[in-house]
Amino acid sequence: MKKSILIFMILLSGFIFAQDGPKIEFKDKDNTLDYGTVNKEDDNGLRSFVFTNTGNAPLIILDAKSTCGCTVPSFSKEPIPPGGTGKIEVKYNMNLGPIRKTITIETNAVNYDEGRVPLKIKGEVVTKPVENLLEKKSKSPMMQ
């Protein structure tokens, strides 16, 4: 009797953990996009999180919210079929200094608690160094 109960429990746990439905998997490690060190003047702040629906049902992105107004996410409202790919675009306004922002995506994905997926961006925005032409001339070999 104990063996049959144990076997039943093992089979039941297998069914519970085998989730059917849409699953979202992001290309970026830890769902984090690294801007690196970027010049404010040379970068528009637009990046994309690329994902795949690895589940067996259509994936729907319901909403995307940022932790502040300086980061604006956008996404397609069309369902992503199983095996299909999609992207969530993020536009950061390139404020000088470190970038540490979170975007929360609300989906119907079964592989995240309540379908909420945290996405992160990181990096640093700097200004281009100003080149002093007078200093450059004084270091010229012709001037020595």
N, CA, C and O atoms as CSV, one atom per row, in Angstrom:
chain,resi,resn,atom,element,x,y,z
A,1,MET,N,N,0.819,-1.199,0.000
A,1,MET,CA,C,0.000,0.000,0.000
A,1,MET,C,C,0.860,1.260,0.000
A,1,MET,O,O,0.567,2.212,-0.723
A,2,LYS,N,N,1.921,1.270,0.808
A,2,LYS,CA,C,2.802,2.442,0.867
A,2,LYS,C,C,3.463,2.682,-0.480
A,2,LYS,O,O,3.629,3.827,-0.901
A,3,LYS,N,N,3.845,1.593,-1.164
A,3,LYS,CA,C,4.488,1.749,-2.472
A,3,LYS,C,C,3.532,2.358,-3.491
A,3,LYS,O,O,3.931,3.211,-4.283
A,4,SER,N,N,2.290,1.932,-3.476
A,4,SER,CA,C,1.337,2.469,-4.448
A,4,SER,C,C,1.042,3.943,-4.171
A,4,SER,O,O,0.851,4.718,-5.108
A,5,ILE,N,N,1.004,4.337,-2.901
A,5,ILE,CA,C,0.805,5.750,-2.565
A,5,ILE,C,C,2.015,6.561,-3.011
A,5,ILE,O,O,1.851,7.654,-3.554
A,6,LEU,N,N,3.215,6.055,-2.795
A,6,LEU,CA,C,4.431,6.736,-3.205
A,6,LEU,C,C,4.478,6.905,-4.721
A,6,LEU,O,O,4.822,7.978,-5.217
A,7,ILE,N,N,4.137,5.855,-5.451
A,7,ILE,CA,C,4.134,5.926,-6.918
A,7,ILE,C,C,3.099,6.950,-7.387
A,7,ILE,O,O,3.368,7.733,-8.298
A,8,PHE,N,N,1.914,6.947,-6.764
A,8,PHE,CA,C,0.879,7.918,-7.109
A,8,PHE,C,C,1.366,9.341,-6.863
A,8,PHE,O,O,1.135,10.218,-7.695
A,9,MET,N,N,2.026,9.586,-5.752
A,9,MET,CA,C,2.535,10.918,-5.409
A,9,MET,C,C,3.585,11.373,-6.423
A,9,MET,O,O,3.602,12.538,-6.822
A,10,ILE,N,N,4.456,10.460,-6.835
A,10,ILE,CA,C,5.494,10.799,-7.817
A,10,ILE,C,C,4.854,11.150,-9.160
A,10,ILE,O,O,5.238,12.133,-9.793
A,11,LEU,N,N,3.880,10.348,-9.596
A,11,LEU,CA,C,3.200,10.635,-10.858
A,11,LEU,C,C,2.433,11.954,-10.789
A,11,LEU,O,O,2.457,12.737,-11.739
A,12,LEU,N,N,1.760,12.200,-9.676
A,12,LEU,CA,C,1.010,13.431,-9.509
A,12,LEU,C,C,1.927,14.650,-9.536
A,12,LEU,O,O,1.589,15.663,-10.148
A,13,SER,N,N,3.081,14.563,-8.880
A,13,SER,CA,C,4.016,15.698,-8.884
A,13,SER,C,C,4.554,15.936,-10.290
A,13,SER,O,O,4.811,17.082,-10.658
A,14,GLY,N,N,4.727,14.898,-11.073
A,14,GLY,CA,C,5.177,15.059,-12.450
A,14,GLY,C,C,4.174,15.826,-13.286
A,14,GLY,O,O,4.555,16.649,-14.119
A,15,PHE,N,N,2.887,15.562,-13.069
A,15,PHE,CA,C,1.845,16.298,-13.792
A,15,PHE,C,C,1.761,17.750,-13.335
A,15,PHE,O,O,1.512,18.647,-14.141
A,16,ILE,N,N,1.965,17.976,-12.066
A,16,ILE,CA,C,1.894,19.337,-11.540
A,16,ILE,C,C,3.033,20.184,-12.102
A,16,ILE,O,O,2.815,21.340,-12.464
A,17,PHE,N,N,4.236,19.633,-12.181
A,17,PHE,CA,C,5.394,20.403,-12.624
A,17,PHE,C,C,5.508,20.510,-14.139
A,17,PHE,O,O,6.216,21.384,-14.639
A,18,ALA,N,N,4.829,19.645,-14.876
A,18,ALA,CA,C,4.844,19.726,-16.337
A,18,ALA,C,C,3.787,20.749,-16.744
A,18,ALA,O,O,2.616,20.410,-16.916
A,19,GLN,N,N,4.206,21.994,-16.895
A,19,GLN,CA,C,3.270,23.071,-17.170
A,19,GLN,C,C,2.973,23.160,-18.658
A,19,GLN,O,O,3.876,23.249,-19.490
A,20,ASP,N,N,1.697,23.133,-18.966
A,20,ASP,CA,C,1.266,23.382,-20.333
A,20,ASP,C,C,0.933,24.852,-20.456
A,20,ASP,O,O,0.471,25.475,-19.500
A,21,GLY,N,N,1.166,25.407,-21.632
A,21,GLY,CA,C,0.840,26.799,-21.873
A,21,GLY,C,C,2.028,27.535,-22.453
A,21,GLY,O,O,3.055,26.927,-22.756
A,22,PRO,N,N,1.894,28.837,-22.609
A,22,PRO,CA,C,2.984,29.637,-23.169
A,22,PRO,C,C,4.120,29.801,-22.167
A,22,PRO,O,O,3.892,29.915,-20.962
A,23,LYS,N,N,5.334,29.811,-22.677
A,23,LYS,CA,C,6.523,30.046,-21.842
A,23,LYS,C,C,7.394,31.066,-22.559
A,23,LYS,O,O,7.591,30.987,-23.772
A,24,ILE,N,N,7.908,32.014,-21.807
A,24,ILE,CA,C,8.729,33.070,-22.395
A,24,ILE,C,C,10.176,32.890,-21.956
A,24,ILE,O,O,10.466,32.757,-20.767
A,25,GLU,N,N,11.069,32.888,-22.924
A,25,GLU,CA,C,12.508,32.753,-22.671
A,25,GLU,C,C,13.215,33.893,-23.382
A,25,GLU,O,O,13.066,34.071,-24.591
A,26,PHE,N,N,13.994,34.672,-22.617
A,26,PHE,CA,C,14.704,35.815,-23.185
A,26,PHE,C,C,16.110,35.437,-23.600
A,26,PHE,O,O,16.745,34.581,-22.984
A,27,LYS,N,N,16.592,36.085,-24.652
A,27,LYS,CA,C,17.931,35.847,-25.189
A,27,LYS,C,C,19.017,36.334,-24.221
A,27,LYS,O,O,20.061,35.697,-24.082
A,28,ASP,N,N,18.762,37.463,-23.556
A,28,ASP,CA,C,19.769,38.076,-22.688
A,28,ASP,C,C,19.861,37.353,-21.351
A,28,ASP,O,O,18.850,37.006,-20.740
A,29,LYS,N,N,21.085,37.136,-20.916
A,29,LYS,CA,C,21.333,36.454,-19.648
A,29,LYS,C,C,20.672,37.224,-18.508
A,29,LYS,O,O,20.804,38.445,-18.421
A,30,ASP,N,N,19.976,36.526,-17.651
A,30,ASP,CA,C,19.292,37.105,-16.491
A,30,ASP,C,C,18.280,38.181,-16.889
A,30,ASP,O,O,17.951,39.049,-16.080
A,31,ASN,N,N,17.790,38.130,-18.115
A,31,ASN,CA,C,16.822,39.127,-18.615
A,31,ASN,C,C,17.349,40.551,-18.447
A,31,ASN,O,O,16.589,41.474,-18.154
A,32,THR,N,N,18.659,40.718,-18.636
A,32,THR,CA,C,19.298,42.024,-18.444
A,32,THR,C,C,19.991,42.474,-19.723
A,32,THR,O,O,20.780,41.736,-20.313
A,33,LEU,N,N,19.680,43.708,-20.143
A,33,LEU,CA,C,20.366,44.335,-21.280
A,33,LEU,C,C,21.420,45.288,-20.737
A,33,LEU,O,O,21.118,46.165,-19.928
A,34,ASP,N,N,22.638,45.113,-21.181
A,34,ASP,CA,C,23.742,45.962,-20.732
A,34,ASP,C,C,24.060,46.982,-21.821
A,34,ASP,O,O,24.552,46.625,-22.891
A,35,TYR,N,N,23.778,48.238,-21.544
A,35,TYR,CA,C,24.104,49.312,-22.480
A,35,TYR,C,C,25.614,49.527,-22.555
A,35,TYR,O,O,26.122,50.054,-23.544
A,36,GLY,N,N,26.330,49.116,-21.505
A,36,GLY,CA,C,27.752,49.414,-21.433
A,36,GLY,C,C,27.927,50.891,-21.120
A,36,GLY,O,O,27.027,51.523,-20.566
A,37,THR,N,N,29.077,51.441,-21.471
A,37,THR,CA,C,29.314,52.873,-21.319
A,37,THR,C,C,29.044,53.520,-22.666
A,37,THR,O,O,29.720,53.226,-23.652
A,38,VAL,N,N,28.054,54.399,-22.704
A,38,VAL,CA,C,27.635,55.014,-23.962
A,38,VAL,C,C,27.706,56.530,-23.870
A,38,VAL,O,O,27.492,57.115,-22.808
A,39,ASN,N,N,28.012,57.154,-25.002
A,39,ASN,CA,C,28.027,58.613,-25.088
A,39,ASN,C,C,26.613,59.117,-25.346
A,39,ASN,O,O,25.920,58.633,-26.240
A,40,LYS,N,N,26.206,60.081,-24.563
A,40,LYS,CA,C,24.871,60.664,-24.697
A,40,LYS,C,C,24.650,61.199,-26.110
A,40,LYS,O,O,23.559,61.063,-26.663
A,41,GLU,N,N,25.664,61.795,-26.683
A,41,GLU,CA,C,25.541,62.421,-28.003
A,41,GLU,C,C,25.443,61.403,-29.138
A,41,GLU,O,O,24.906,61.720,-30.199
A,42,ASP,N,N,25.948,60.197,-28.935
A,42,ASP,CA,C,26.032,59.216,-30.019
A,42,ASP,C,C,25.006,58.099,-29.950
A,42,ASP,O,O,24.961,57.261,-30.852
A,43,ASP,N,N,24.183,58.057,-28.914
A,43,ASP,CA,C,23.294,56.919,-28.704
A,43,ASP,C,C,21.870,57.414,-28.499
A,43,ASP,O,O,21.641,58.356,-27.741
A,44,ASN,N,N,20.915,56.782,-29.171
A,44,ASN,CA,C,19.515,57.200,-29.027
A,44,ASN,C,C,18.806,56.500,-27.864
A,44,ASN,O,O,17.659,56.829,-27.560
A,45,GLY,N,N,19.467,55.542,-27.211
A,45,GLY,CA,C,18.900,54.872,-26.046
A,45,GLY,C,C,17.928,53.756,-26.346
A,45,GLY,O,O,17.328,53.209,-25.421
A,46,LEU,N,N,17.748,53.394,-27.611
A,46,LEU,CA,C,16.802,52.354,-27.987
A,46,LEU,C,C,17.478,50.984,-28.000
A,46,LEU,O,O,18.510,50.795,-28.644
A,47,ARG,N,N,16.887,50.036,-27.285
A,47,ARG,CA,C,17.380,48.656,-27.257
A,47,ARG,C,C,16.181,47.720,-27.321
A,47,ARG,O,O,15.043,48.144,-27.118
A,48,SER,N,N,16.442,46.426,-27.608
A,48,SER,CA,C,15.365,45.433,-27.701
A,48,SER,C,C,15.686,44.191,-26.895
A,48,SER,O,O,16.794,43.659,-26.959
A,49,PHE,N,N,14.706,43.740,-26.138
A,49,PHE,CA,C,14.755,42.438,-25.488
A,49,PHE,C,C,14.117,41.452,-26.456
A,49,PHE,O,O,12.949,41.609,-26.811
A,50,VAL,N,N,14.857,40.442,-26.888
A,50,VAL,CA,C,14.351,39.442,-27.822
A,50,VAL,C,C,13.981,38.195,-27.031
A,50,VAL,O,O,14.737,37.752,-26.166
A,51,PHE,N,N,12.810,37.631,-27.332
A,51,PHE,CA,C,12.350,36.450,-26.605
A,51,PHE,C,C,11.739,35.437,-27.561
A,51,PHE,O,O,11.412,35.745,-28.707
A,52,THR,N,N,11.596,34.209,-27.047
A,52,THR,CA,C,10.976,33.114,-27.786
A,52,THR,C,C,9.877,32.505,-26.924
A,52,THR,O,O,10.026,32.382,-25.708
A,53,ASN,N,N,8.788,32.128,-27.555
A,53,ASN,CA,C,7.736,31.387,-26.860
A,53,ASN,C,C,8.110,29.913,-26.950
A,53,ASN,O,O,7.944,29.293,-28.000
A,54,THR,N,N,8.614,29.350,-25.855
A,54,THR,CA,C,9.045,27.952,-25.830
A,54,THR,C,C,7.935,27.031,-25.330
A,54,THR,O,O,8.163,25.839,-25.123
A,55,GLY,N,N,6.750,27.573,-25.138
A,55,GLY,CA,C,5.628,26.770,-24.667
A,55,GLY,C,C,4.834,26.173,-25.807
A,55,GLY,O,O,5.273,26.156,-26.956
A,56,ASN,N,N,3.626,25.670,-25.456
A,56,ASN,CA,C,2.795,25.005,-26.455
A,56,ASN,C,C,1.457,25.721,-26.675
A,56,ASN,O,O,0.493,25.119,-27.150
A,57,ALA,N,N,1.410,27.007,-26.325
A,57,ALA,CA,C,0.212,27.825,-26.540
A,57,ALA,C,C,0.666,29.246,-26.886
A,57,ALA,O,O,1.798,29.621,-26.581
A,58,PRO,N,N,-0.199,30.037,-27.517
A,58,PRO,CA,C,0.183,31.410,-27.861
A,58,PRO,C,C,0.532,32.239,-26.614
A,58,PRO,O,O,-0.135,32.158,-25.583
A,59,LEU,N,N,1.588,33.029,-26.747
A,59,LEU,CA,C,2.053,33.913,-25.679
A,59,LEU,C,C,1.497,35.309,-25.937
A,59,LEU,O,O,1.570,35.817,-27.056
A,60,ILE,N,N,0.944,35.923,-24.901
A,60,ILE,CA,C,0.384,37.261,-25.038
A,60,ILE,C,C,1.069,38.194,-24.047
A,60,ILE,O,O,1.124,37.912,-22.850
A,61,ILE,N,N,1.588,39.305,-24.556
A,61,ILE,CA,C,2.132,40.359,-23.699
A,61,ILE,C,C,0.949,41.277,-23.380
A,61,ILE,O,O,0.365,41.883,-24.277
A,62,LEU,N,N,0.609,41.370,-22.115
A,62,LEU,CA,C,-0.550,42.152,-21.703
A,62,LEU,C,C,-0.202,43.602,-21.395
A,62,LEU,O,O,-0.980,44.511,-21.685
A,63,ASP,N,N,0.981,43.813,-20.801
A,63,ASP,CA,C,1.361,45.162,-20.400
A,63,ASP,C,C,2.861,45.205,-20.141
A,63,ASP,O,O,3.501,44.171,-19.946
A,64,ALA,N,N,3.407,46.403,-20.143
A,64,ALA,CA,C,4.817,46.630,-19.836
A,64,ALA,C,C,4.910,47.945,-19.079
A,64,ALA,O,O,4.436,48.979,-19.551
A,65,LYS,N,N,5.527,47.901,-17.895
A,65,LYS,CA,C,5.642,49.106,-17.072
A,65,LYS,C,C,7.085,49.273,-16.616
A,65,LYS,O,O,7.780,48.305,-16.310
A,66,SER,N,N,7.509,50.524,-16.582
A,66,SER,CA,C,8.857,50.853,-16.143
A,66,SER,C,C,8.817,51.428,-14.730
A,66,SER,O,O,7.776,51.881,-14.255
A,67,THR,N,N,9.976,51.400,-14.072
A,67,THR,CA,C,10.061,51.961,-12.731
A,67,THR,C,C,10.091,53.481,-12.749
A,67,THR,O,O,9.915,54.109,-11.706
A,68,CYS,N,N,10.311,54.094,-13.928
A,68,CYS,CA,C,10.296,55.558,-13.997
A,68,CYS,C,C,9.946,55.997,-15.420
A,68,CYS,O,O,9.937,55.192,-16.352
A,69,GLY,N,N,9.660,57.276,-15.562
A,69,GLY,CA,C,9.288,57.817,-16.866
A,69,GLY,C,C,10.443,57.968,-17.830
A,69,GLY,O,O,10.224,58.271,-19.003
A,70,CYS,N,N,11.681,57.762,-17.367
A,70,CYS,CA,C,12.849,57.911,-18.231
A,70,CYS,C,C,13.069,56.684,-19.119
A,70,CYS,O,O,13.917,56.706,-20.011
A,71,THR,N,N,12.300,55.609,-18.875
A,71,THR,CA,C,12.423,54.374,-19.635
A,71,THR,C,C,11.043,54.010,-20.162
A,71,THR,O,O,10.113,53.805,-19.382
A,72,VAL,N,N,10.907,53.930,-21.483
A,72,VAL,CA,C,9.599,53.677,-22.085
A,72,VAL,C,C,9.642,52.363,-22.867
A,72,VAL,O,O,10.351,52.266,-23.869
A,73,PRO,N,N,8.886,51.346,-22.417
A,73,PRO,CA,C,8.822,50.086,-23.154
A,73,PRO,C,C,7.693,50.106,-24.186
A,73,PRO,O,O,6.685,50.788,-24.001
A,74,SER,N,N,7.871,49.353,-25.268
A,74,SER,CA,C,6.805,49.176,-26.257
A,74,SER,C,C,6.861,47.733,-26.752
A,74,SER,O,O,7.919,47.105,-26.761
A,75,PHE,N,N,5.704,47.222,-27.162
A,75,PHE,CA,C,5.620,45.814,-27.552
A,75,PHE,C,C,4.444,45.616,-28.495
A,75,PHE,O,O,3.546,46.453,-28.583
A,76,SER,N,N,4.472,44.489,-29.199
A,76,SER,CA,C,3.385,44.130,-30.102
A,76,SER,C,C,2.268,43.479,-29.289
A,76,SER,O,O,2.526,42.720,-28.354
A,77,LYS,N,N,1.044,43.781,-29.652
A,77,LYS,CA,C,-0.107,43.203,-28.954
A,77,LYS,C,C,-0.555,41.889,-29.616
A,77,LYS,O,O,-1.493,41.243,-29.149
A,78,GLU,N,N,0.112,41.507,-30.689
A,78,GLU,CA,C,-0.220,40.268,-31.383
A,78,GLU,C,C,0.295,39.062,-30.598
A,78,GLU,O,O,1.411,39.109,-30.080
A,79,PRO,N,N,-0.491,37.975,-30.496
A,79,PRO,CA,C,-0.015,36.761,-29.826
A,79,PRO,C,C,1.199,36.173,-30.548
A,79,PRO,O,O,1.284,36.206,-31.776
A,80,ILE,N,N,2.129,35.639,-29.769
A,80,ILE,CA,C,3.325,34.988,-30.316
A,80,ILE,C,C,3.054,33.476,-30.296
A,80,ILE,O,O,2.858,32.908,-29.222
A,81,PRO,N,N,3.041,32.820,-31.459
A,81,PRO,CA,C,2.743,31.386,-31.491
A,81,PRO,C,C,3.873,30.569,-30.871
A,81,PRO,O,O,4.993,31.064,-30.749
A,82,PRO,N,N,3.595,29.324,-30.476
A,82,PRO,CA,C,4.651,28.453,-29.960
A,82,PRO,C,C,5.818,28.377,-30.947
A,82,PRO,O,O,5.614,28.146,-32.139
A,83,GLY,N,N,7.032,28.571,-30.450
A,83,GLY,CA,C,8.223,28.577,-31.293
A,83,GLY,C,C,8.513,29.920,-31.926
A,83,GLY,O,O,9.583,30.110,-32.504
A,84,GLY,N,N,7.580,30.858,-31.828
A,84,GLY,CA,C,7.747,32.177,-32.426
A,84,GLY,C,C,8.598,33.093,-31.554
A,84,GLY,O,O,8.785,32.843,-30.363
A,85,THR,N,N,9.103,34.143,-32.160
A,85,THR,CA,C,9.911,35.112,-31.424
A,85,THR,C,C,9.246,36.485,-31.459
A,85,THR,O,O,8.419,36.781,-32.322
A,86,GLY,N,N,9.629,37.298,-30.505
A,86,GLY,CA,C,9.128,38.659,-30.433
A,86,GLY,C,C,10.160,39.545,-29.776
A,86,GLY,O,O,11.248,39.093,-29.420
A,87,LYS,N,N,9.812,40.821,-29.618
A,87,LYS,CA,C,10.744,41.722,-28.948
A,87,LYS,C,C,9.974,42.785,-28.181
A,87,LYS,O,O,8.851,43.153,-28.523
A,88,ILE,N,N,10.615,43.251,-27.151
A,88,ILE,CA,C,10.115,44.363,-26.364
A,88,ILE,C,C,11.156,45.454,-26.490
A,88,ILE,O,O,12.296,45.294,-26.054
A,89,GLU,N,N,10.759,46.563,-27.088
A,89,GLU,CA,C,11.691,47.678,-27.267
A,89,GLU,C,C,11.660,48.573,-26.043
A,89,GLU,O,O,10.608,48.816,-25.453
A,90,VAL,N,N,12.834,49.057,-25.678
A,90,VAL,CA,C,12.971,49.943,-24.529
A,90,VAL,C,C,13.726,51.182,-24.981
A,90,VAL,O,O,14.791,51.085,-25.590
A,91,LYS,N,N,13.170,52.339,-24.680
A,91,LYS,CA,C,13.813,53.617,-25.009
A,91,LYS,C,C,14.173,54.295,-23.697
A,91,LYS,O,O,13.297,54.682,-22.924
A,92,TYR,N,N,15.484,54.436,-23.452
A,92,TYR,CA,C,15.969,55.134,-22.263
A,92,TYR,C,C,16.313,56.559,-22.687
A,92,TYR,O,O,16.859,56.755,-23.773
A,93,ASN,N,N,16.007,57.565,-21.854
A,93,ASN,CA,C,16.187,58.959,-22.271
A,93,ASN,C,C,17.622,59.469,-22.136
A,93,ASN,O,O,17.872,60.656,-22.348
A,94,MET,N,N,18.556,58.605,-21.791
A,94,MET,CA,C,19.988,58.910,-21.792
A,94,MET,C,C,20.369,60.024,-20.812
A,94,MET,O,O,21.148,60.915,-21.149
A,95,ASN,N,N,19.812,59.965,-19.598
A,95,ASN,CA,C,20.269,60.849,-18.522
A,95,ASN,C,C,21.701,60.490,-18.175
A,95,ASN,O,O,22.052,59.311,-18.142
A,96,LEU,N,N,22.533,61.488,-17.917
A,96,LEU,CA,C,23.928,61.228,-17.545
A,96,LEU,C,C,23.991,60.457,-16.240
A,96,LEU,O,O,23.219,60.709,-15.315
A,97,GLY,N,N,24.924,59.510,-16.178
A,97,GLY,CA,C,25.130,58.725,-14.961
A,97,GLY,C,C,24.807,57.266,-15.170
A,97,GLY,O,O,24.602,56.819,-16.298
A,98,PRO,N,N,24.761,56.519,-14.068
A,98,PRO,CA,C,24.507,55.080,-14.169
A,98,PRO,C,C,23.066,54.788,-14.586
A,98,PRO,O,O,22.144,55.537,-14.262
A,99,ILE,N,N,22.898,53.692,-15.305
A,99,ILE,CA,C,21.573,53.202,-15.704
A,99,ILE,C,C,21.293,51.955,-14.866
A,99,ILE,O,O,22.053,50.988,-14.914
A,100,ARG,N,N,20.216,51.978,-14.111
A,100,ARG,CA,C,19.761,50.822,-13.342
A,100,ARG,C,C,18.241,50.906,-13.288
A,100,ARG,O,O,17.685,51.524,-12.380
A,101,LYS,N,N,17.572,50.293,-14.247
A,101,LYS,CA,C,16.118,50.382,-14.341
A,101,LYS,C,C,15.524,48.988,-14.515
A,101,LYS,O,O,16.177,48.074,-15.018
A,102,THR,N,N,14.263,48.846,-14.084
A,102,THR,CA,C,13.529,47.596,-14.233
A,102,THR,C,C,12.237,47.860,-14.989
A,102,THR,O,O,11.540,48.845,-14.748
A,103,ILE,N,N,11.940,46.960,-15.905
A,103,ILE,CA,C,10.690,46.989,-16.649
A,103,ILE,C,C,9.965,45.697,-16.292
A,103,ILE,O,O,10.561,44.622,-16.358
A,104,THR,N,N,8.710,45.778,-15.920
A,104,THR,CA,C,7.933,44.585,-15.596
A,104,THR,C,C,6.962,44.308,-16.728
A,104,THR,O,O,6.150,45.154,-17.102
A,105,ILE,N,N,7.068,43.091,-17.265
A,105,ILE,CA,C,6.214,42.664,-18.363
A,105,ILE,C,C,5.138,41.748,-17.778
A,105,ILE,O,O,5.449,40.807,-17.047
A,106,GLU,N,N,3.899,42.022,-18.096
A,106,GLU,CA,C,2.802,41.157,-17.679
A,106,GLU,C,C,2.377,40.316,-18.871
A,106,GLU,O,O,2.029,40.839,-19.929
A,107,THR,N,N,2.412,38.986,-18.677
A,107,THR,CA,C,2.147,38.040,-19.759
A,107,THR,C,C,1.207,36.937,-19.275
A,107,THR,O,O,0.785,36.916,-18.119
A,108,ASN,N,N,0.897,36.033,-20.183
A,108,ASN,CA,C,0.177,34.822,-19.803
A,108,ASN,C,C,1.136,33.633,-19.696
A,108,ASN,O,O,0.697,32.484,-19.731
A,109,ALA,N,N,2.435,33.898,-19.566
A,109,ALA,CA,C,3.449,32.835,-19.487
A,109,ALA,C,C,3.311,32.056,-18.178
A,109,ALA,O,O,3.130,32.636,-17.107
A,110,VAL,N,N,3.401,30.742,-18.290
A,110,VAL,CA,C,3.258,29.887,-17.111
A,110,VAL,C,C,4.581,29.654,-16.379
A,110,VAL,O,O,4.584,29.119,-15.270
A,111,ASN,N,N,5.697,30.046,-16.981
A,111,ASN,CA,C,6.990,29.791,-16.350
A,111,ASN,C,C,7.459,30.944,-15.459
A,111,ASN,O,O,8.586,30.906,-14.965
A,112,TYR,N,N,6.633,31.961,-15.242
A,112,TYR,CA,C,6.927,33.042,-14.304
A,112,TYR,C,C,5.727,33.205,-13.381
A,112,TYR,O,O,4.579,33.054,-13.799
A,113,ASP,N,N,6.007,33.512,-12.129
A,113,ASP,CA,C,4.970,33.685,-11.133
A,113,ASP,C,C,3.979,34.755,-11.592
A,113,ASP,O,O,4.364,35.899,-11.836
A,114,GLU,N,N,2.720,34.384,-11.709
A,114,GLU,CA,C,1.644,35.259,-12.159
A,114,GLU,C,C,1.916,35.880,-13.535
A,114,GLU,O,O,1.293,36.881,-13.890
A,115,GLY,N,N,2.832,35.303,-14.306
A,115,GLY,CA,C,3.133,35.797,-15.645
A,115,GLY,C,C,3.930,37.091,-15.677
A,115,GLY,O,O,4.118,37.674,-16.745
A,116,ARG,N,N,4.406,37.554,-14.512
A,116,ARG,CA,C,5.168,38.815,-14.446
A,116,ARG,C,C,6.652,38.529,-14.642
A,116,ARG,O,O,7.256,37.730,-13.927
A,117,VAL,N,N,7.214,39.208,-15.631
A,117,VAL,CA,C,8.622,38.997,-15.984
A,117,VAL,C,C,9.395,40.297,-15.745
A,117,VAL,O,O,9.098,41.314,-16.372
A,118,PRO,N,N,10.390,40.276,-14.839
A,118,PRO,CA,C,11.218,41.479,-14.651
A,118,PRO,C,C,12.330,41.526,-15.690
A,118,PRO,O,O,13.057,40.551,-15.882
A,119,LEU,N,N,12.454,42.658,-16.351
A,119,LEU,CA,C,13.543,42.907,-17.292
A,119,LEU,C,C,14.370,44.050,-16.728
A,119,LEU,O,O,13.825,44.974,-16.123
A,120,LYS,N,N,15.682,43.995,-16.924
A,120,LYS,CA,C,16.543,45.043,-16.375
A,120,LYS,C,C,17.435,45.623,-17.451
A,120,LYS,O,O,17.866,44.931,-18.373
A,121,ILE,N,N,17.705,46.924,-17.310
A,121,ILE,CA,C,18.722,47.561,-18.143
A,121,ILE,C,C,19.771,48.141,-17.212
A,121,ILE,O,O,19.471,48.601,-16.110
A,122,LYS,N,N,21.007,48.108,-17.683
A,122,LYS,CA,C,22.093,48.665,-16.885
A,122,LYS,C,C,23.114,49.279,-17.819
A,122,LYS,O,O,23.103,49.022,-19.023
A,123,GLY,N,N,23.989,50.087,-17.264
A,123,GLY,CA,C,25.026,50.727,-18.052
A,123,GLY,C,C,25.381,52.072,-17.462
A,123,GLY,O,O,25.078,52.361,-16.304
A,124,GLU,N,N,26.026,52.891,-18.273
A,124,GLU,CA,C,26.370,54.239,-17.838
A,124,GLU,C,C,26.378,55.165,-19.037
A,124,GLU,O,O,26.898,54.832,-20.102
A,125,VAL,N,N,25.782,56.350,-18.837
A,125,VAL,CA,C,25.744,57.367,-19.884
A,125,VAL,C,C,26.753,58.445,-19.525
A,125,VAL,O,O,26.735,58.988,-18.421
A,126,VAL,N,N,27.634,58.747,-20.474
A,126,VAL,CA,C,28.665,59.769,-20.280
A,126,VAL,C,C,28.591,60.765,-21.439
A,126,VAL,O,O,27.929,60.512,-22.446
A,127,THR,N,N,29.279,61.898,-21.283
A,127,THR,CA,C,29.387,62.837,-22.390
A,127,THR,C,C,30.729,62.613,-23.059
A,127,THR,O,O,31.669,62.107,-22.447
A,128,LYS,N,N,30.803,62.996,-24.314
A,128,LYS,CA,C,32.073,62.883,-25.035
A,128,LYS,C,C,33.087,63.809,-24.387
A,128,LYS,O,O,32.757,64.935,-24.016
A,129,PRO,N,N,34.316,63.341,-24.251
A,129,PRO,CA,C,35.336,64.256,-23.744
A,129,PRO,C,C,35.582,65.374,-24.761
A,129,PRO,O,O,35.628,65.134,-25.967
A,130,VAL,N,N,35.738,66.579,-24.260
A,130,VAL,CA,C,35.993,67.728,-25.130
A,130,VAL,C,C,37.488,67.773,-25.420
A,130,VAL,O,O,38.317,67.769,-24.510
A,131,GLU,N,N,37.805,67.816,-26.688
A,131,GLU,CA,C,39.211,67.848,-27.082
A,131,GLU,C,C,39.675,69.302,-27.148
A,131,GLU,O,O,39.091,70.126,-27.852
A,132,ASN,N,N,40.715,69.591,-26.414
A,132,ASN,CA,C,41.257,70.941,-26.374
A,132,ASN,C,C,42.276,71.079,-27.508
A,132,ASN,O,O,43.354,70.487,-27.451
A,133,LEU,N,N,41.940,71.849,-28.523
A,133,LEU,CA,C,42.817,71.991,-29.692
A,133,LEU,C,C,44.116,72.710,-29.342
A,133,LEU,O,O,45.154,72.403,-29.929
A,134,LEU,N,N,44.091,73.651,-28.410
A,134,LEU,CA,C,45.317,74.351,-28.010
A,134,LEU,C,C,46.291,73.388,-27.344
A,134,LEU,O,O,47.497,73.440,-27.586
A,135,GLU,N,N,45.750,72.503,-26.495
A,135,GLU,CA,C,46.593,71.527,-25.814
A,135,GLU,C,C,47.187,70.556,-26.830
A,135,GLU,O,O,48.339,70.141,-26.704
A,136,LYS,N,N,46.398,70.200,-27.828
A,136,LYS,CA,C,46.855,69.276,-28.862
A,136,LYS,C,C,48.007,69.904,-29.645
A,136,LYS,O,O,48.985,69.225,-29.958
A,137,LYS,N,N,47.898,71.202,-29.965
A,137,LYS,CA,C,48.953,71.881,-30.712
A,137,LYS,C,C,50.247,71.936,-29.910
A,137,LYS,O,O,51.331,71.755,-30.464
A,138,SER,N,N,50.138,72.185,-28.604
A,138,SER,CA,C,51.370,72.309,-27.793
A,138,SER,C,C,52.069,70.962,-27.644
A,138,SER,O,O,53.258,70.933,-27.326
A,139,LYS,N,N,51.386,69.864,-27.858
A,139,LYS,CA,C,52.017,68.549,-27.775
A,139,LYS,C,C,52.515,68.061,-29.135
A,139,LYS,O,O,53.108,66.987,-29.237
A,140,SER,N,N,52.277,68.839,-30.154
A,140,SER,CA,C,52.668,68.468,-31.503
A,140,SER,C,C,54.187,68.412,-31.611
A,140,SER,O,O,54.859,69.269,-31.038
A,141,PRO,N,N,54.766,67.427,-32.332
A,141,PRO,CA,C,56.231,67.326,-32.483
A,141,PRO,C,C,56.824,68.546,-33.193
A,141,PRO,O,O,58.003,68.846,-33.000
A,142,MET,N,N,56.044,69.250,-34.001
A,142,MET,CA,C,56.516,70.407,-34.715
A,142,MET,C,C,56.789,71.580,-33.767
A,142,MET,O,O,57.606,72.451,-34.065
A,143,MET,N,N,56.100,71.590,-32.631
A,143,MET,CA,C,56.196,72.702,-31.709
A,143,MET,C,C,57.388,72.555,-30.751
A,143,MET,O,O,57.674,73.479,-29.991
A,144,GLN,N,N,58.072,71.433,-30.775
A,144,GLN,CA,C,59.144,71.212,-29.810
A,144,GLN,C,C,60.485,71.659,-30.330
A,144,GLN,O,O,61.491,71.537,-29.630
